[in-house]
Amino acid sequence: MDITKIDQPTLDLMTKAFAIVLEQNKVSYKKIGIVEEGDQLLFLYEGKDEKVHVFKWSKASSVGVSIGVLAQSVLMPIIPHLRLLS
């Protein structure tokens, strides 16, 4: 499913896709979420340190991309860092 607009149901689907990618890469977490902030989307990650870590990317770059591809493209570069936090 390609993202056509950023609304709450889309953010919920994106969060599920991010959880799947994390699980596939054996990255544990306490909580995760995705929220809008202006022209950016924020991936919120809480690991074993119980601090919320924030990773940002452009909201505009997400429109027209499939949710699975987006989850992969956002998470794969930060997986090594997330493993340290998990």
C-alpha positions as a Markdown table, in Angstrom:
| # | Residue | x | y | z |
|---|---|---|---|---|
| 1 | Met | 0.0 | 0.0 | 0.0 |
| 2 | Asp | 1.4 | 3.3 | -1.0 |
| 3 | Ile | 1.1 | 6.3 | 1.3 |
| 4 | Thr | -1.3 | 8.9 | -0.2 |
| 5 | Lys | -1.7 | 11.1 | 2.9 |
| 6 | Ile | -0.5 | 11.3 | 6.4 |
| 7 | Asp | -3.4 | 10.7 | 8.9 |
| 8 | Gln | -3.8 | 8.7 | 12.1 |
| 9 | Pro | -4.7 | 5.4 | 10.3 |
| 10 | Thr | -1.6 | 5.7 | 8.1 |
| 11 | Leu | 0.6 | 6.5 | 11.1 |
| 12 | Asp | -0.8 | 3.4 | 12.9 |
| 13 | Leu | 0.0 | 1.2 | 9.8 |
| 14 | Met | 3.5 | 2.7 | 9.6 |
| 15 | Thr | 4.0 | 1.9 | 13.3 |
| 16 | Lys | 3.0 | -1.8 | 12.7 |
| 17 | Ala | 5.4 | -2.0 | 9.7 |
| 18 | Phe | 8.2 | -0.5 | 11.8 |
| 19 | Ala | 7.5 | -3.1 | 14.5 |
| 20 | Ile | 7.8 | -5.9 | 11.9 |
| 21 | Val | 11.1 | -4.6 | 10.6 |
| 22 | Leu | 12.4 | -4.4 | 14.1 |
| 23 | Glu | 11.3 | -7.9 | 14.9 |
| 24 | Gln | 12.8 | -9.3 | 11.7 |
| 25 | Asn | 16.1 | -7.7 | 12.7 |
| 26 | Lys | 15.9 | -8.9 | 16.3 |
| 27 | Val | 15.8 | -5.4 | 17.8 |
| 28 | Ser | 13.7 | -5.4 | 21.0 |
| 29 | Tyr | 11.9 | -2.3 | 22.4 |
| 30 | Lys | 9.6 | -1.3 | 25.1 |
| 31 | Lys | 7.5 | 1.1 | 23.0 |
| 32 | Ile | 7.6 | 2.6 | 19.5 |
| 33 | Gly | 5.5 | 5.1 | 17.7 |
| 34 | Ile | 5.4 | 7.5 | 14.8 |
| 35 | Val | 4.0 | 11.0 | 15.0 |
| 36 | Glu | 3.8 | 14.1 | 12.8 |
| 37 | Glu | 5.6 | 17.3 | 13.7 |
| 38 | Gly | 5.2 | 20.0 | 11.1 |
| 39 | Asp | 6.8 | 18.9 | 7.9 |
| 40 | Gln | 8.6 | 15.9 | 9.5 |
| 41 | Leu | 7.7 | 12.5 | 10.8 |
| 42 | Leu | 9.2 | 11.3 | 14.0 |
| 43 | Phe | 10.0 | 7.7 | 14.9 |
| 44 | Leu | 9.9 | 7.4 | 18.7 |
| 45 | Tyr | 11.8 | 4.5 | 20.2 |
| 46 | Glu | 12.0 | 3.4 | 23.8 |
| 47 | Gly | 14.6 | 0.8 | 24.6 |
| 48 | Lys | 16.0 | -0.8 | 27.7 |
| 49 | Asp | 17.3 | 2.5 | 29.0 |
| 50 | Glu | 13.7 | 3.8 | 29.2 |
| 51 | Lys | 14.6 | 7.0 | 27.4 |
| 52 | Val | 12.7 | 8.0 | 24.2 |
| 53 | His | 15.0 | 8.3 | 21.2 |
| 54 | Val | 13.7 | 10.4 | 18.3 |
| 55 | Phe | 14.6 | 9.8 | 14.6 |
| 56 | Lys | 13.3 | 12.3 | 12.1 |
| 57 | Trp | 12.6 | 12.3 | 8.3 |
| 58 | Ser | 10.7 | 14.4 | 5.8 |
| 59 | Lys | 7.0 | 13.8 | 5.7 |
| 60 | Ala | 6.9 | 14.8 | 2.0 |
| 61 | Ser | 9.4 | 12.0 | 1.1 |
| 62 | Ser | 7.0 | 9.4 | 2.6 |
| 63 | Val | 4.0 | 10.2 | 0.2 |
| 64 | Gly | 3.9 | 7.8 | -2.7 |
| 65 | Val | 6.1 | 5.2 | -1.1 |
| 66 | Ser | 4.9 | 1.9 | 0.2 |
| 67 | Ile | 4.7 | 1.5 | 3.9 |
| 68 | Gly | 7.0 | -1.5 | 3.9 |
| 69 | Val | 9.6 | 0.2 | 1.8 |
| 70 | Leu | 9.4 | 3.3 | 4.0 |
| 71 | Ala | 9.9 | 1.2 | 7.2 |
| 72 | Gln | 13.0 | -0.5 | 5.6 |
| 73 | Ser | 14.5 | 2.7 | 4.3 |
| 74 | Val | 14.1 | 4.6 | 7.6 |
| 75 | Leu | 15.2 | 1.8 | 9.9 |
| 76 | Met | 18.0 | -0.1 | 8.1 |
| 77 | Pro | 20.5 | 2.7 | 8.5 |
| 78 | Ile | 19.8 | 3.0 | 12.3 |
| 79 | Ile | 19.4 | -0.7 | 13.1 |
| 80 | Pro | 23.0 | -1.0 | 14.6 |
| 81 | His | 22.3 | 2.0 | 16.8 |
| 82 | Leu | 18.9 | 0.6 | 17.9 |
| 83 | Arg | 20.6 | -2.7 | 18.8 |
| 84 | Leu | 22.8 | -0.9 | 21.3 |
| 85 | Leu | 19.7 | 0.6 | 22.9 |
| 86 | Ser | 17.7 | -2.6 | 23.0 |
